[in-house]
Amino acid sequence: MANQTALITGASSGIGRELANCFAQDKYNLVLVALEPDLLDKAASEIRQQFGVEVTTIAKDLFKRDAPFEVYNEIKQKGTQIDVLVNDAGQGQYGTFDTTDINRELDIIQLNIGAYVVFAKLYLQEFKARNEGKILFVGSIAGELPGPLQAVYHGTKAFVNSFVESIQEENKDSNVTITNLLPGITKTDFFNKAHMTQAKNVAEGQGMEPADVAKEGYKALMKGEGRIIAGVMNNVQVGFSKVMPDPLVAAQVHKQSAPVDGDESAR
């Protein structure tokens, strides 16, 4: 993969950071995008030292509507060709919908949906013009399930899952491949940012390691697969949700993610 370049959002930690390792191991050069410059610089330094690839960092707040366009234009101005797009950046907010902060939720919708759509459109157009390229979306099994106490997050991931299936169908006859990675609970900083550490399934230490999720997603992307649910138990949960009545699924998810202290209000 010499001279090929992958653009990864949300690349300073978690699944995005581990995906960066996967690409670097195969000698992709990288453009890493995230909010925190210090974490980005640390990740870039580690990757350069370990894998010897070129790493460019762009610190950008993808909560802002213009930010994905700014990232795209900055990359174009540098003359860098992107061969793989990884839409990974995402956040959530824990608590009953009537107690959560609407402005934060609007930011989350922009990050989880708006930024994904912009990057996907701009790079899909480029990839189709060249008749080559790969796109990896980091969706979630949350998009397959109702999400009491994370209503907006689950809603954004439902959008992603539906959106990906639609553009996959539109582009099935091209050489551009589009893959959707659906993790479940993963041991990342997501839950700190979502103020969700008191949720039962998080407090009990459930979840996969981000490196394991990234490896499954990367393998599926390289094979050109359309969809991969990471982890056996996540596959089981999604499978059961397809045959159970929706209200029962919602009640089950509610119970699994209920706060250990009993207070469902947003923190």
C-alpha atoms as an extended CHARMM CRD file, in Angstrom:
* protein
*
       267  EXT
         1         1  MET       CA              0.0000000000        0.0000000000        0.0000000000  PROA      1               0.0000000000
         2         2  ALA       CA              3.0160000000        2.2790000000       -0.5290000000  PROA      2               0.0000000000
         3         3  ASN       CA              1.9890000000        5.8680000000       -1.2970000000  PROA      3               0.0000000000
         4         4  GLN       CA             -1.6680000000        5.2370000000       -0.4670000000  PROA      4               0.0000000000
         5         5  THR       CA             -3.2270000000        7.4300000000        2.2090000000  PROA      5               0.0000000000
         6         6  ALA       CA             -6.0710000000        6.9010000000        4.6570000000  PROA      6               0.0000000000
         7         7  LEU       CA             -8.0250000000        9.7440000000        6.2560000000  PROA      7               0.0000000000
         8         8  ILE       CA             -9.3160000000        8.8250000000        9.7190000000  PROA      8               0.0000000000
         9         9  THR       CA            -11.5860000000       11.0070000000       11.8590000000  PROA      9               0.0000000000
        10        10  GLY       CA            -11.7230000000       10.5480000000       15.6210000000  PROA      10              0.0000000000
        11        11  ALA       CA             -8.1890000000        9.2220000000       15.3120000000  PROA      11              0.0000000000
        12        12  SER       CA             -6.6090000000       10.3860000000       18.5760000000  PROA      12              0.0000000000
        13        13  SER       CA             -8.0210000000        7.5710000000       20.7390000000  PROA      13              0.0000000000
        14        14  GLY       CA            -10.2840000000        4.5360000000       20.8550000000  PROA      14              0.0000000000
        15        15  ILE       CA            -11.3050000000        2.6490000000       17.7260000000  PROA      15              0.0000000000
        16        16  GLY       CA            -10.0420000000        5.3940000000       15.4160000000  PROA      16              0.0000000000
        17        17  ARG       CA             -6.5780000000        5.2860000000       16.9670000000  PROA      17              0.0000000000
        18        18  GLU       CA             -6.4560000000        1.4980000000       16.6570000000  PROA      18              0.0000000000
        19        19  LEU       CA             -7.5960000000        1.6740000000       13.0460000000  PROA      19              0.0000000000
        20        20  ALA       CA             -4.6870000000        4.0240000000       12.4150000000  PROA      20              0.0000000000
        21        21  ASN       CA             -2.3650000000        1.2780000000       13.6370000000  PROA      21              0.0000000000
        22        22  CYS       CA             -3.9950000000       -1.2190000000       11.2810000000  PROA      22              0.0000000000
        23        23  PHE       CA             -3.4450000000        1.0190000000        8.2620000000  PROA      23              0.0000000000
        24        24  ALA       CA              0.0810000000        1.9830000000        9.2860000000  PROA      24              0.0000000000
        25        25  GLN       CA              1.0390000000       -1.6550000000        9.6930000000  PROA      25              0.0000000000
        26        26  ASP       CA              0.1550000000       -2.1080000000        6.0200000000  PROA      26              0.0000000000
        27        27  LYS       CA              2.2210000000        0.9910000000        5.1860000000  PROA      27              0.0000000000
        28        28  TYR       CA             -0.5830000000        3.4040000000        4.4550000000  PROA      28              0.0000000000
        29        29  ASN       CA              0.2980000000        7.0260000000        5.0450000000  PROA      29              0.0000000000
        30        30  LEU       CA             -2.2160000000        8.7300000000        7.3220000000  PROA      30              0.0000000000
        31        31  VAL       CA             -4.1620000000       11.9260000000        7.7680000000  PROA      31              0.0000000000
        32        32  LEU       CA             -5.5120000000       11.9450000000       11.3090000000  PROA      32              0.0000000000
        33        33  VAL       CA             -8.3340000000       14.2700000000       12.3570000000  PROA      33              0.0000000000
        34        34  ALA       CA             -9.5130000000       14.9130000000       15.9100000000  PROA      34              0.0000000000
        35        35  LEU       CA            -10.2490000000       17.7320000000       18.3100000000  PROA      35              0.0000000000
        36        36  GLU       CA             -7.2990000000       17.5350000000       20.7170000000  PROA      36              0.0000000000
        37        37  PRO       CA             -3.9450000000       18.6510000000       19.2100000000  PROA      37              0.0000000000
        38        38  ASP       CA             -1.8530000000       17.1210000000       22.0120000000  PROA      38              0.0000000000
        39        39  LEU       CA             -3.4390000000       13.6800000000       21.6450000000  PROA      39              0.0000000000
        40        40  LEU       CA             -3.1600000000       13.8690000000       17.8660000000  PROA      40              0.0000000000
        41        41  ASP       CA              0.5240000000       14.7770000000       18.0330000000  PROA      41              0.0000000000
        42        42  LYS       CA              1.1820000000       11.9420000000       20.4880000000  PROA      42              0.0000000000
        43        43  ALA       CA             -0.5930000000        9.4270000000       18.2420000000  PROA      43              0.0000000000
        44        44  ALA       CA              1.2560000000       10.6710000000       15.1630000000  PROA      44              0.0000000000
        45        45  SER       CA              4.6370000000       10.4520000000       16.8920000000  PROA      45              0.0000000000
        46        46  GLU       CA              3.9770000000        6.9030000000       18.0880000000  PROA      46              0.0000000000
        47        47  ILE       CA              2.8220000000        5.7480000000       14.6520000000  PROA      47              0.0000000000
        48        48  ARG       CA              5.7880000000        7.3090000000       12.8410000000  PROA      48              0.0000000000
        49        49  GLN       CA              8.2210000000        5.7210000000       15.2630000000  PROA      49              0.0000000000
        50        50  GLN       CA              6.6140000000        2.2800000000       15.1840000000  PROA      50              0.0000000000
        51        51  PHE       CA              5.6700000000        1.9640000000       11.5090000000  PROA      51              0.0000000000
        52        52  GLY       CA              7.7570000000        4.5380000000        9.6140000000  PROA      52              0.0000000000
        53        53  VAL       CA              4.8650000000        6.0040000000        7.6170000000  PROA      53              0.0000000000
        54        54  GLU       CA              3.9770000000        9.6220000000        6.9160000000  PROA      54              0.0000000000
        55        55  VAL       CA              1.3970000000       11.0330000000        9.3330000000  PROA      55              0.0000000000
        56        56  THR       CA             -0.3430000000       14.3880000000        8.9430000000  PROA      56              0.0000000000
        57        57  THR       CA             -2.5610000000       15.7350000000       11.7160000000  PROA      57              0.0000000000
        58        58  ILE       CA             -5.4680000000       18.1530000000       11.4780000000  PROA      58              0.0000000000
        59        59  ALA       CA             -6.9630000000       19.4030000000       14.7390000000  PROA      59              0.0000000000
        60        60  LYS       CA            -10.5560000000       20.3090000000       13.9940000000  PROA      60              0.0000000000
        61        61  ASP       CA            -13.8270000000       20.5960000000       15.9160000000  PROA      61              0.0000000000
        62        62  LEU       CA            -16.2220000000       18.4620000000       13.8740000000  PROA      62              0.0000000000
        63        63  PHE       CA            -19.1310000000       19.7110000000       15.9740000000  PROA      63              0.0000000000
        64        64  LYS       CA            -18.9730000000       22.7550000000       13.6750000000  PROA      64              0.0000000000
        65        65  ARG       CA            -20.8510000000       22.5170000000       10.3970000000  PROA      65              0.0000000000
        66        66  ASP       CA            -18.0670000000       23.9840000000        8.2470000000  PROA      66              0.0000000000
        67        67  ALA       CA            -15.3050000000       21.8550000000        9.7840000000  PROA      67              0.0000000000
        68        68  PRO       CA            -15.5090000000       18.8210000000        7.4210000000  PROA      68              0.0000000000
        69        69  PHE       CA            -15.3490000000       21.1400000000        4.3990000000  PROA      69              0.0000000000
        70        70  GLU       CA            -12.3160000000       22.8800000000        5.9380000000  PROA      70              0.0000000000
        71        71  VAL       CA            -10.5680000000       19.5440000000        6.4720000000  PROA      71              0.0000000000
        72        72  TYR       CA            -11.2780000000       18.5000000000        2.8810000000  PROA      72              0.0000000000
        73        73  ASN       CA            -10.0150000000       21.8040000000        1.4630000000  PROA      73              0.0000000000
        74        74  GLU       CA             -6.8570000000       21.6990000000        3.5910000000  PROA      74              0.0000000000
        75        75  ILE       CA             -6.0440000000       18.2220000000        2.3040000000  PROA      75              0.0000000000
        76        76  LYS       CA             -6.7050000000       19.2690000000       -1.3020000000  PROA      76              0.0000000000
        77        77  GLN       CA             -4.4880000000       22.3440000000       -0.9430000000  PROA      77              0.0000000000
        78        78  LYS       CA             -1.6190000000       20.1090000000        0.1980000000  PROA      78              0.0000000000
        79        79  GLY       CA             -2.0740000000       17.9650000000       -2.9110000000  PROA      79              0.0000000000
        80        80  THR       CA             -2.6940000000       14.7950000000       -0.8940000000  PROA      80              0.0000000000
        81        81  GLN       CA             -4.7610000000       12.0790000000       -2.5460000000  PROA      81              0.0000000000
        82        82  ILE       CA             -6.9920000000       10.1800000000       -0.1180000000  PROA      82              0.0000000000
        83        83  ASP       CA             -7.4770000000        6.5080000000       -1.0110000000  PROA      83              0.0000000000
        84        84  VAL       CA             -9.4690000000        5.3920000000        2.0380000000  PROA      84              0.0000000000
        85        85  LEU       CA            -11.9290000000        7.4000000000        4.1290000000  PROA      85              0.0000000000
        86        86  VAL       CA            -12.6680000000        6.2800000000        7.6900000000  PROA      86              0.0000000000
        87        87  ASN       CA            -15.6290000000        8.0220000000        9.3130000000  PROA      87              0.0000000000
        88        88  ASP       CA            -15.0950000000        7.2330000000       12.9880000000  PROA      88              0.0000000000
        89        89  ALA       CA            -15.5950000000       10.3680000000       15.1140000000  PROA      89              0.0000000000
        90        90  GLY       CA            -18.7160000000       10.1600000000       17.2900000000  PROA      90              0.0000000000
        91        91  GLN       CA            -20.0970000000       11.0080000000       20.7150000000  PROA      91              0.0000000000
        92        92  GLY       CA            -23.1600000000       10.3270000000       22.8460000000  PROA      92              0.0000000000
        93        93  GLN       CA            -25.0710000000       11.7640000000       25.8130000000  PROA      93              0.0000000000
        94        94  TYR       CA            -26.4730000000        9.7190000000       28.6860000000  PROA      94              0.0000000000
        95        95  GLY       CA            -29.7280000000       10.4240000000       30.4870000000  PROA      95              0.0000000000
        96        96  THR       CA            -33.4540000000       10.6340000000       29.8410000000  PROA      96              0.0000000000
        97        97  PHE       CA            -34.2430000000       12.8390000000       26.8590000000  PROA      97              0.0000000000
        98        98  ASP       CA            -36.1920000000       15.3490000000       28.9470000000  PROA      98              0.0000000000
        99        99  THR       CA            -33.1070000000       16.0530000000       31.1070000000  PROA      99              0.0000000000
       100       100  THR       CA            -30.3150000000       16.1220000000       28.5170000000  PROA      100             0.0000000000
       101       101  ASP       CA            -28.8280000000       19.2910000000       26.9970000000  PROA      101             0.0000000000
       102       102  ILE       CA            -30.3930000000       20.0160000000       23.6080000000  PROA      102             0.0000000000
       103       103  ASN       CA            -27.4090000000       22.0760000000       22.4280000000  PROA      103             0.0000000000
       104       104  ARG       CA            -25.0350000000       19.2050000000       23.1280000000  PROA      104             0.0000000000
       105       105  GLU       CA            -27.4200000000       16.8500000000       21.3370000000  PROA      105             0.0000000000
       106       106  LEU       CA            -27.4770000000       19.1160000000       18.2800000000  PROA      106             0.0000000000
       107       107  ASP       CA            -23.6740000000       19.0280000000       18.3240000000  PROA      107             0.0000000000
       108       108  ILE       CA            -23.7830000000       15.2330000000       18.5160000000  PROA      108             0.0000000000
       109       109  ILE       CA            -26.1580000000       15.0780000000       15.5440000000  PROA      109             0.0000000000
       110       110  GLN       CA            -23.7660000000       17.2790000000       13.5730000000  PROA      110             0.0000000000
       111       111  LEU       CA            -20.7750000000       15.1190000000       14.5150000000  PROA      111             0.0000000000
       112       112  ASN       CA            -22.3700000000       11.6890000000       14.1510000000  PROA      112             0.0000000000
       113       113  ILE       CA            -24.3980000000       12.4740000000       11.0290000000  PROA      113             0.0000000000
       114       114  GLY       CA            -23.4120000000       15.7920000000        9.4620000000  PROA      114             0.0000000000
       115       115  ALA       CA            -19.6700000000       15.1900000000        9.3740000000  PROA      115             0.0000000000
       116       116  TYR       CA            -20.1390000000       11.6100000000        8.1260000000  PROA      116             0.0000000000
       117       117  VAL       CA            -22.3810000000       12.7780000000        5.2820000000  PROA      117             0.0000000000
       118       118  VAL       CA            -20.0640000000       15.5980000000        4.1780000000  PROA      118             0.0000000000
       119       119  PHE       CA            -16.9100000000       13.4810000000        4.1480000000  PROA      119             0.0000000000
       120       120  ALA       CA            -18.7330000000       10.6170000000        2.4470000000  PROA      120             0.0000000000
       121       121  LYS       CA            -20.1140000000       12.8290000000       -0.3290000000  PROA      121             0.0000000000
       122       122  LEU       CA            -16.8720000000       14.6650000000       -1.0570000000  PROA      122             0.0000000000
       123       123  TYR       CA            -14.6920000000       11.5610000000       -1.1270000000  PROA      123             0.0000000000
       124       124  LEU       CA            -17.2330000000        9.3110000000       -2.8260000000  PROA      124             0.0000000000
       125       125  GLN       CA            -17.3070000000       11.8130000000       -5.6820000000  PROA      125             0.0000000000
       126       126  GLU       CA            -13.5010000000       11.6930000000       -5.8900000000  PROA      126             0.0000000000
       127       127  PHE       CA            -13.3690000000        7.9110000000       -5.6320000000  PROA      127             0.0000000000
       128       128  LYS       CA            -15.9820000000        7.4110000000       -8.3350000000  PROA      128             0.0000000000
       129       129  ALA       CA            -14.1320000000        9.7820000000      -10.6460000000  PROA      129             0.0000000000
       130       130  ARG       CA            -11.0350000000        7.5650000000      -10.2230000000  PROA      130             0.0000000000
       131       131  ASN       CA            -13.1440000000        4.3690000000      -10.0650000000  PROA      131             0.0000000000
       132       132  GLU       CA            -11.3110000000        3.2230000000       -6.9490000000  PROA      132             0.0000000000
       133       133  GLY       CA            -11.3300000000        3.8230000000       -3.2080000000  PROA      133             0.0000000000
       134       134  LYS       CA            -12.6620000000        2.5120000000        0.0670000000  PROA      134             0.0000000000
       135       135  ILE       CA            -14.9270000000        4.0080000000        2.7310000000  PROA      135             0.0000000000
       136       136  LEU       CA            -15.3080000000        2.6540000000        6.2580000000  PROA      136             0.0000000000
       137       137  PHE       CA            -18.1250000000        3.9050000000        8.4460000000  PROA      137             0.0000000000
       138       138  VAL       CA            -17.9860000000        3.1970000000       12.1650000000  PROA      138             0.0000000000
       139       139  GLY       CA            -21.6740000000        2.6940000000       12.8590000000  PROA      139             0.0000000000
       140       140  SER       CA            -22.9020000000        0.8450000000       15.9330000000  PROA      140             0.0000000000
       141       141  ILE       CA            -25.2340000000       -1.9100000000       16.9990000000  PROA      141             0.0000000000
       142       142  ALA       CA            -26.9740000000        1.0350000000       18.7080000000  PROA      142             0.0000000000
       143       143  GLY       CA            -28.4010000000        1.7740000000       15.2770000000  PROA      143             0.0000000000
       144       144  GLU       CA            -30.1200000000       -1.6100000000       15.3210000000  PROA      144             0.0000000000
       145       145  LEU       CA            -31.6840000000       -1.1390000000       18.7660000000  PROA      145             0.0000000000
       146       146  PRO       CA            -33.8740000000        1.4170000000       20.5260000000  PROA      146             0.0000000000
       147       147  GLY       CA            -31.7910000000        3.3000000000       23.0900000000  PROA      147             0.0000000000
       148       148  PRO       CA            -33.4750000000        4.4610000000       26.2800000000  PROA      148             0.0000000000
       149       149  LEU       CA            -31.0460000000        6.7950000000       28.1160000000  PROA      149             0.0000000000
       150       150  GLN       CA            -29.1810000000        7.3470000000       24.8280000000  PROA      150             0.0000000000
       151       151  ALA       CA            -32.0730000000        8.2290000000       22.5600000000  PROA      151             0.0000000000
       152       152  VAL       CA            -30.2570000000       10.7200000000       20.3380000000  PROA      152             0.0000000000
       153       153  TYR       CA            -27.0930000000        8.6250000000       19.9820000000  PROA      153             0.0000000000
       154       154  HSD       CA            -29.0360000000        5.5260000000       18.9640000000  PROA      154             0.0000000000
       155       155  GLY       CA            -31.0290000000        7.6640000000       16.5350000000  PROA      155             0.0000000000
       156       156  THR       CA            -27.8840000000        8.9910000000       14.8820000000  PROA      156             0.0000000000
       157       157  LYS       CA            -26.5050000000        5.4850000000       14.4520000000  PROA      157             0.0000000000
       158       158  ALA       CA            -29.7960000000        4.2800000000       12.9900000000  PROA      158             0.0000000000
       159       159  PHE       CA            -29.3570000000        7.0240000000       10.4030000000  PROA      159             0.0000000000
       160       160  VAL       CA            -25.8070000000        5.8810000000        9.6590000000  PROA      160             0.0000000000
       161       161  ASN       CA            -26.7980000000        2.2520000000        9.1950000000  PROA      161             0.0000000000
       162       162  SER       CA            -29.6670000000        3.1580000000        6.8430000000  PROA      162             0.0000000000
       163       163  PHE       CA            -27.5750000000        5.7310000000        4.9690000000  PROA      163             0.0000000000
       164       164  VAL       CA            -24.7540000000        3.2670000000        4.3560000000  PROA      164             0.0000000000
       165       165  GLU       CA            -27.1000000000        0.6080000000        2.9890000000  PROA      165             0.0000000000
       166       166  SER       CA            -28.5520000000        3.1880000000        0.5900000000  PROA      166             0.0000000000
       167       167  ILE       CA            -25.2630000000        4.4010000000       -0.8470000000  PROA      167             0.0000000000
       168       168  GLN       CA            -23.9530000000        0.8420000000       -1.0420000000  PROA      168             0.0000000000
       169       169  GLU       CA            -26.8460000000       -0.0130000000       -3.3320000000  PROA      169             0.0000000000
       170       170  GLU       CA            -26.2790000000        3.1050000000       -5.4200000000  PROA      170             0.0000000000
       171       171  ASN       CA            -22.6250000000        2.2260000000       -5.9360000000  PROA      171             0.0000000000
       172       172  LYS       CA            -22.7550000000       -1.5720000000       -6.1600000000  PROA      172             0.0000000000
       173       173  ASP       CA            -21.5550000000       -1.5570000000       -9.7600000000  PROA      173             0.0000000000
       174       174  SER       CA            -18.5100000000        0.6420000000       -9.1100000000  PROA      174             0.0000000000
       175       175  ASN       CA            -15.0680000000       -0.3100000000       -7.8270000000  PROA      175             0.0000000000
       176       176  VAL       CA            -15.5960000000        1.8290000000       -4.7240000000  PROA      176             0.0000000000
       177       177  THR       CA            -16.2950000000       -0.3120000000       -1.6640000000  PROA      177             0.0000000000
       178       178  ILE       CA            -18.2780000000        0.9080000000        1.3420000000  PROA      178             0.0000000000
       179       179  THR       CA            -18.1100000000       -0.9830000000        4.6410000000  PROA      179             0.0000000000
       180       180  ASN       CA            -20.1040000000       -0.4570000000        7.8320000000  PROA      180             0.0000000000
       181       181  LEU       CA            -18.4880000000       -1.5490000000       11.1090000000  PROA      181             0.0000000000
       182       182  LEU       CA            -20.9820000000       -2.0450000000       13.9410000000  PROA      182             0.0000000000
       183       183  PRO       CA            -19.3230000000       -2.2930000000       17.3590000000  PROA      183             0.0000000000
       184       184  GLY       CA            -21.1590000000       -2.7440000000       20.6280000000  PROA      184             0.0000000000
       185       185  ILE       CA            -19.8640000000       -1.5000000000       23.9650000000  PROA      185             0.0000000000
       186       186  THR       CA            -16.1570000000       -0.8420000000       23.5440000000  PROA      186             0.0000000000
       187       187  LYS       CA            -13.6560000000        0.1310000000       26.2230000000  PROA      187             0.0000000000
       188       188  THR       CA            -12.9170000000        3.6800000000       25.0910000000  PROA      188             0.0000000000
       189       189  ASP       CA            -13.2540000000        7.2340000000       26.3980000000  PROA      189             0.0000000000
       190       190  PHE       CA            -16.7190000000        7.4260000000       24.7800000000  PROA      190             0.0000000000
       191       191  PHE       CA            -18.4750000000        6.7490000000       28.0720000000  PROA      191             0.0000000000
       192       192  ASN       CA            -16.5790000000        9.4300000000       29.9880000000  PROA      192             0.0000000000
       193       193  LYS       CA            -17.5170000000       12.0000000000       27.3490000000  PROA      193             0.0000000000
       194       194  ALA       CA            -21.1420000000       10.7960000000       27.4250000000  PROA      194             0.0000000000
       195       195  HSD       CA            -21.2040000000       10.9530000000       31.2680000000  PROA      195             0.0000000000
       196       196  MET       CA            -22.2330000000        7.3100000000       31.1680000000  PROA      196             0.0000000000
       197       197  THR       CA            -19.7510000000        5.5910000000       33.4600000000  PROA      197             0.0000000000
       198       198  GLN       CA            -22.5100000000        4.9070000000       36.0090000000  PROA      198             0.0000000000
       199       199  ALA       CA            -24.5210000000        2.8200000000       33.5250000000  PROA      199             0.0000000000
       200       200  LYS       CA            -24.7570000000       -0.8040000000       34.6600000000  PROA      200             0.0000000000
       201       201  ASN       CA            -23.2070000000       -2.3710000000       31.5620000000  PROA      201             0.0000000000
       202       202  VAL       CA            -20.3440000000        0.1380000000       31.6050000000  PROA      202             0.0000000000
       203       203  ALA       CA            -19.7210000000        0.0470000000       35.3510000000  PROA      203             0.0000000000
       204       204  GLU       CA            -19.5030000000       -3.7480000000       35.2020000000  PROA      204             0.0000000000
       205       205  GLY       CA            -16.6710000000       -3.5250000000       32.7040000000  PROA      205             0.0000000000
       206       206  GLN       CA            -18.5110000000       -5.0350000000       29.7710000000  PROA      206             0.0000000000
       207       207  GLY       CA            -17.2580000000       -4.4240000000       26.2650000000  PROA      207             0.0000000000
       208       208  MET       CA            -14.6040000000       -5.2590000000       23.6930000000  PROA      208             0.0000000000
       209       209  GLU       CA            -11.0980000000       -3.8890000000       23.4470000000  PROA      209             0.0000000000
       210       210  PRO       CA            -10.8650000000       -1.1880000000       20.7550000000  PROA      210             0.0000000000
       211       211  ALA       CA             -7.9420000000       -2.9560000000       19.0770000000  PROA      211             0.0000000000
       212       212  ASP       CA            -10.0780000000       -6.0610000000       18.5540000000  PROA      212             0.0000000000
       213       213  VAL       CA            -12.9350000000       -4.0140000000       17.0960000000  PROA      213             0.0000000000
       214       214  ALA       CA            -10.5550000000       -2.1620000000       14.7860000000  PROA      214             0.0000000000
       215       215  LYS       CA             -8.9780000000       -5.3830000000       13.4870000000  PROA      215             0.0000000000
       216       216  GLU       CA            -12.3980000000       -6.8330000000       12.6170000000  PROA      216             0.0000000000
       217       217  GLY       CA            -13.4090000000       -3.6490000000       10.8410000000  PROA      217             0.0000000000
       218       218  TYR       CA            -10.1260000000       -3.3570000000        8.9780000000  PROA      218             0.0000000000
       219       219  LYS       CA            -10.2660000000       -6.9450000000        7.7210000000  PROA      219             0.0000000000
       220       220  ALA       CA            -13.8340000000       -6.4330000000        6.5010000000  PROA      220             0.0000000000
       221       221  LEU       CA            -12.8490000000       -3.2000000000        4.7490000000  PROA      221             0.0000000000
       222       222  MET       CA             -9.9020000000       -4.8130000000        2.9800000000  PROA      222             0.0000000000
       223       223  LYS       CA            -12.1300000000       -7.6770000000        1.8200000000  PROA      223             0.0000000000
       224       224  GLY       CA            -14.7240000000       -5.2360000000        0.4930000000  PROA      224             0.0000000000
       225       225  GLU       CA            -17.4380000000       -6.5400000000        2.8190000000  PROA      225             0.0000000000
       226       226  GLY       CA            -20.5470000000       -4.4210000000        3.2630000000  PROA      226             0.0000000000
       227       227  ARG       CA            -21.1450000000       -4.9440000000        6.9650000000  PROA      227             0.0000000000
       228       228  ILE       CA            -19.4530000000       -6.4160000000       10.0150000000  PROA      228             0.0000000000
       229       229  ILE       CA            -20.8360000000       -6.6380000000       13.5510000000  PROA      229             0.0000000000
       230       230  ALA       CA            -17.8270000000       -6.8190000000       15.8570000000  PROA      230             0.0000000000
       231       231  GLY       CA            -17.8970000000       -9.5830000000       18.4650000000  PROA      231             0.0000000000
       232       232  VAL       CA            -19.9180000000      -12.7510000000       18.9080000000  PROA      232             0.0000000000
       233       233  MET       CA            -22.1360000000      -11.4240000000       21.7040000000  PROA      233             0.0000000000
       234       234  ASN       CA            -22.9810000000       -8.2940000000       19.7390000000  PROA      234             0.0000000000
       235       235  ASN       CA            -24.0770000000      -10.4850000000       16.8380000000  PROA      235             0.0000000000
       236       236  VAL       CA            -26.2490000000      -12.4820000000       19.2400000000  PROA      236             0.0000000000
       237       237  GLN       CA            -27.8390000000       -9.3370000000       20.6920000000  PROA      237             0.0000000000
       238       238  VAL       CA            -28.6780000000       -7.9330000000       17.2670000000  PROA      238             0.0000000000
       239       239  GLY       CA            -30.0040000000      -11.3120000000       16.1550000000  PROA      239             0.0000000000
       240       240  PHE       CA            -32.3600000000      -11.5590000000       19.1290000000  PROA      240             0.0000000000
       241       241  SER       CA            -33.5400000000       -7.9770000000       18.5760000000  PROA      241             0.0000000000
       242       242  LYS       CA            -34.7860000000       -8.9440000000       15.1100000000  PROA      242             0.0000000000
       243       243  VAL       CA            -37.2020000000      -11.5340000000       16.4680000000  PROA      243             0.0000000000
       244       244  MET       CA            -38.2790000000       -9.8520000000       19.7140000000  PROA      244             0.0000000000
       245       245  PRO       CA            -41.0610000000       -7.2080000000       19.8370000000  PROA      245             0.0000000000
       246       246  ASP       CA            -39.6120000000       -3.6890000000       19.7600000000  PROA      246             0.0000000000
       247       247  PRO       CA            -41.0250000000       -2.6380000000       23.1700000000  PROA      247             0.0000000000
       248       248  LEU       CA            -39.3990000000       -5.6760000000       24.7520000000  PROA      248             0.0000000000
       249       249  VAL       CA            -36.0640000000       -4.8370000000       23.1310000000  PROA      249             0.0000000000
       250       250  ALA       CA            -36.3280000000       -1.2550000000       24.4030000000  PROA      250             0.0000000000
       251       251  ALA       CA            -37.0720000000       -2.4790000000       27.9160000000  PROA      251             0.0000000000
       252       252  GLN       CA            -34.1150000000       -4.8570000000       27.8090000000  PROA      252             0.0000000000
       253       253  VAL       CA            -31.6910000000       -2.1550000000       26.6220000000  PROA      253             0.0000000000
       254       254  HSD       CA            -33.0760000000        0.1910000000       29.2910000000  PROA      254             0.0000000000
       255       255  LYS       CA            -32.3910000000       -2.3930000000       31.9890000000  PROA      255             0.0000000000
       256       256  GLN       CA            -28.8710000000       -3.1150000000       30.7420000000  PROA      256             0.0000000000
       257       257  SER       CA            -27.9020000000        0.5590000000       30.6660000000  PROA      257             0.0000000000
       258       258  ALA       CA            -29.7390000000        1.7170000000       33.7990000000  PROA      258             0.0000000000
       259       259  PRO       CA            -27.6180000000        3.7560000000       36.2410000000  PROA      259             0.0000000000
       260       260  VAL       CA            -26.2550000000        1.8470000000       39.2190000000  PROA      260             0.0000000000
       261       261  ASP       CA            -27.2920000000        4.7260000000       41.5100000000  PROA      261             0.0000000000
       262       262  GLY       CA            -30.8630000000        4.7980000000       40.1720000000  PROA      262             0.0000000000
       263       263  ASP       CA            -30.6820000000        8.4190000000       38.9490000000  PROA      263             0.0000000000
       264       264  GLU       CA            -31.4800000000        8.5320000000       35.2120000000  PROA      264             0.0000000000
       265       265  SER       CA            -31.0970000000       12.3070000000       34.9050000000  PROA      265             0.0000000000
       266       266  ALA       CA            -28.3400000000       13.6650000000       32.7000000000  PROA      266             0.0000000000
       267       267  ARG       CA            -25.1170000000       14.5140000000       34.5330000000  PROA      267             0.0000000000
